Amino acid sequence: MKKCFWILCVLFCPLFHLFAVNNLRIVDIRSMGAGGNGATLSPLYNPALIALCPKKSVRINYFNRYALKELGACNGSLYLPNPTLSLGIDISAFGYDAYREDLFRLLLAKRLGQKWTLGISFQYAFVQTELYEEKSSRLSTDVGMVYSPVNNVLIALLIMNMPSVQMGDKSLEIKDFEAYLLQMGFNWEVINNILITCTLGSSNEQTVAFAAGVEYQPFEDFSIRAGIQGKPFLPSFGIGYRFSVFTIDVATVFHPILGVSSGVGFQLSF
C-alpha cells in the first residue's frame, strides 16, 4: 500500500507545478529561483542557450518536491559552447525503486550572426514501474530560438516535445510523456546588475501559464533572485554564489497547499 501511495503521488505531481512537462524536465536551480523561466534562462529547456554560455561547464542540479525523497529529481549536464557548433548532454533521473523515470538528451546549437541563435535537442525518456511488466519510452525533439535585438534584451521561442513518438508498452498512459509545451520568453538587463525575465507558456494540459522573475547582483559574485508562477500561484526565491570556477545556486518554491519544494545546483566552468 505504501508503494502504491508513492506511485500515485509521482503520477499526479506534475499537475501542481507550472511548466512541468514531465518530472524530469525541471529547469536549473538558478532559473527556479527566478520564477522558473526555462525558455530564457535554462539550457535544460531551451537548447539554443548553450551557444550563449560564456564558458564550457559541468552542472549538477537536485530538486526535491514537498520534502518527499520519493519526489526528488536530479540531473547532470555537460555544455560545450563553440563558435562552429555548440554541443550539450543532459542525463536526468526521477523517482525511487518502485517507480523511476530517466532521460537522456543531446543538444546542438548554432549562432546565426550576432542576433539569432538556433538550437535543437533530442530526448529519449523511459519509465520503469513495478505496476507493469513492460516499460514505456518516448523519443522527442525540442526546438529553441533566441533573438537579441540589442545587447541587454533577449527574446526566446521554445517548442518542446514536438514531434514525439511513444515506444514500448503503448497501453501505459503516462501523462508526463503525452504533454507538449510552447513557450515565449523575454529577458531585459535593466542595468548591469538587475535582470528582469518573464515567460508565457501553453501546453495540452493547460491553456496559458505565466512566470516572471528578477535577479539582482549586489556584488560581483553574489546574486539574489525572486519570482512568481501562475496556475497555481507559486512564489520562489533563490541565491547564487560564485567562487573561482565554482558556482552554487539554491532555490525554494512555495505551493499554497502542498508546501515547500527546494533545490541546489553546482556548476564548474572551464
C-alpha positions in Angstrom: 0.0 0.0 0.0 2.8 2.4 0.8 4.4 1.9 -2.6 1.1 2.4 -4.4 0.7 5.7 -2.4 4.1 7.0 -3.6 3.4 6.0 -7.2 0.1 7.9 -7.1 2.0 10.9 -5.8 4.5 10.6 -8.6 1.9 10.3 -11.3 -0.1 13.3 -10.2 2.7 15.6 -9.0 3.1 17.4 -12.4 -0.4 18.7 -12.2 0.7 21.0 -9.4 3.8 22.6 -10.9 4.0 25.2 -13.6 5.5 24.2 -16.9 6.0 20.6 -15.5 6.0 18.9 -18.9 7.3 15.9 -17.0 9.0 15.1 -13.8 12.4 15.0 -15.5 12.4 18.4 -17.2 12.9 20.7 -14.3 14.6 24.0 -15.1 18.0 24.5 -13.5 18.1 25.9 -9.9 19.1 29.4 -11.0 16.0 29.7 -13.2 13.9 28.0 -10.5 14.7 30.8 -8.0 13.8 33.5 -10.6 10.3 32.1 -11.3 11.1 29.0 -13.4 11.7 30.8 -16.7 13.1 27.9 -18.8 12.8 29.5 -22.3 15.2 32.3 -21.5 17.5 31.1 -18.6 17.8 27.3 -18.7 19.6 25.1 -21.3 17.7 22.2 -19.7 14.7 23.7 -21.5 16.0 25.8 -24.4 18.8 24.1 -26.3 19.7 27.4 -28.1 21.0 28.8 -24.8 24.1 26.6 -24.8 25.6 28.6 -27.6 25.3 31.8 -25.4 27.2 30.2 -22.4 30.4 32.1 -21.8 32.4 29.0 -20.9 32.3 25.3 -21.0 30.7 23.8 -17.9 29.7 20.8 -15.9 26.4 21.2 -14.0 24.6 19.1 -11.4 21.0 20.0 -10.1 18.9 18.4 -7.5 15.3 19.4 -6.9 13.0 17.9 -4.2 9.3 18.4 -4.2 7.4 19.0 -1.0 10.2 17.5 1.2 9.4 13.9 0.0 12.6 12.0 -1.0 10.5 9.9 -3.4 9.7 13.0 -5.5 13.4 14.0 -5.9 14.8 14.7 -9.4 18.5 15.1 -10.3 20.4 15.8 -13.4 23.9 16.2 -14.7 24.9 18.2 -17.7 28.0 18.9 -19.9 27.8 22.0 -22.1 30.5 22.8 -24.7 29.8 26.1 -26.4 31.7 26.6 -29.7 31.6 29.2 -32.5 31.2 26.4 -35.1 28.6 24.2 -33.3 27.8 24.0 -29.6 27.1 20.6 -28.0 25.5 19.5 -24.8 24.5 16.3 -22.9 21.9 16.1 -20.2 21.1 13.0 -18.0 18.2 13.2 -15.6 16.5 10.8 -13.2 13.4 11.0 -11.0 11.6 8.7 -8.6 12.6 5.7 -6.4 12.9 1.9 -6.7 9.2 1.2 -7.4 8.8 4.0 -9.9 11.6 5.6 -11.9 11.9 7.9 -14.9 15.1 8.5 -16.8 16.0 10.9 -19.6 19.0 11.1 -22.0 19.3 14.3 -24.0 21.6 15.6 -26.8 21.7 19.3 -27.6 23.0 21.1 -30.6 23.1 24.9 -31.1 24.5 27.4 -33.6 24.8 31.2 -33.6 23.4 32.7 -36.8 25.1 36.0 -36.9 25.2 38.5 -34.0 21.4 38.4 -33.2 20.0 35.0 -33.8 20.7 31.6 -32.2 19.1 28.3 -33.1 19.1 25.1 -31.1 17.7 21.6 -31.3 17.7 18.7 -28.8 16.8 15.0 -29.0 15.4 13.2 -25.9 15.0 9.6 -25.0 12.9 9.1 -21.9 11.5 5.9 -20.3 9.5 4.8 -17.2 10.1 1.7 -15.1 7.5 0.8 -12.5 6.5 -2.3 -10.6 2.9 -1.9 -11.7 3.7 -3.0 -15.2 5.9 -5.7 -16.7 7.0 -3.7 -19.6 8.4 -0.1 -19.7 7.1 2.8 -21.7 9.5 5.1 -23.5 9.4 8.0 -25.9 11.6 9.8 -28.4 11.0 13.6 -28.7 12.5 16.7 -30.1 12.8 20.3 -28.8 13.5 23.4 -31.0 14.6 26.7 -29.5 15.4 30.1 -30.9 16.9 33.2 -29.3 16.8 36.7 -30.8 18.8 39.6 -29.2 17.9 42.9 -30.9 20.2 44.8 -28.6 22.9 43.8 -26.1 20.6 43.9 -23.0 17.5 42.3 -24.4 16.8 38.6 -25.2 13.7 37.1 -26.8 13.2 33.3 -26.9 10.8 30.9 -28.5 10.7 27.3 -27.5 8.8 24.2 -28.7 9.2 21.1 -26.5 8.3 17.5 -27.3 7.1 18.2 -30.8 7.3 15.8 -32.6 7.4 12.8 -30.2 6.9 9.1 -30.7 6.0 6.6 -27.9 7.6 3.2 -27.9 7.4 0.1 -25.7 4.1 -0.6 -24.0 1.8 2.0 -25.7 -1.1 1.0 -23.4 0.7 2.6 -20.5 -0.6 6.1 -20.4 2.0 8.4 -18.8 0.7 12.0 -18.6 4.3 13.3 -18.5 5.1 11.7 -21.8 2.0 13.0 -23.6 2.5 16.7 -22.8 3.9 19.2 -25.2 4.8 22.8 -24.4 5.2 26.1 -26.3 6.9 29.0 -24.5 7.9 32.6 -25.4 10.2 34.4 -23.0 11.8 37.8 -22.6 14.9 38.9 -20.7 15.8 42.6 -20.0 19.0 43.6 -18.3 17.8 46.9 -16.9 21.3 47.9 -15.7 24.4 45.9 -15.2 23.3 44.1 -12.0 19.5 43.8 -12.5 17.9 41.2 -14.8 14.1 41.0 -15.4 12.7 37.9 -17.0 9.2 36.7 -17.9 7.6 33.8 -19.8 4.3 32.8 -21.3 3.6 29.2 -22.0 0.8 26.9 -23.3 0.5 23.1 -23.3 -2.1 20.4 -23.9 -2.6 20.3 -20.1 -3.4 24.0 -19.6 -4.2 27.0 -21.7 -1.9 29.8 -20.7 0.6 29.9 -17.9 2.8 32.9 -16.8 6.1 33.2 -14.9 8.2 36.3 -14.0 11.3 36.9 -12.0 14.1 39.2 -11.2 17.8 38.6 -10.5 19.8 41.2 -8.5 23.6 41.1 -8.2 24.6 43.4 -5.3 28.2 42.1 -5.6 30.2 40.6 -8.5 30.0 37.0 -7.3 26.7 37.0 -5.4 23.1 37.0 -6.8 19.6 37.3 -5.2 16.6 36.0 -7.1 12.8 36.1 -6.7 9.9 35.2 -8.9 6.3 34.1 -9.3 4.5 31.4 -11.3 0.8 31.1 -12.1 -1.8 28.4 -12.0 -1.4 27.9 -9.1 0.3 31.0 -7.6 3.9 29.8 -6.7 6.4 32.4 -5.3 10.0 31.4 -5.5 13.3 32.7 -4.0 16.9 31.9 -4.6 20.6 32.9 -4.2 23.7 32.2 -6.1 27.4 32.4 -5.2 30.4 32.1 -7.5 33.9 31.2 -6.1 36.7 31.0 -8.7 35.5 28.4 -11.3 32.7 27.1 -9.0 29.1 28.3 -8.7 26.4 27.2 -6.2 22.7 28.0 -6.6 19.9 27.4 -4.0 16.2 27.9 -4.7 12.9 27.4 -2.8 9.4 27.3 -4.3 6.2 27.7 -2.2 3.0 25.8 -3.0 -0.1 27.1 -1.2 -1.4 23.6 -0.5 1.4 21.1 -0.8 4.2 23.1 0.9 7.8 23.9 0.1 10.0 22.5 -2.7 13.7 23.2 -2.7 16.8 22.6 -4.9 20.5 23.1 -5.1 22.8 23.3 -8.1 26.5 23.2 -8.7 28.5 24.4 -11.7 32.1 24.0 -12.7 33.2 26.3 -15.5 36.4 25.8 -17.5 
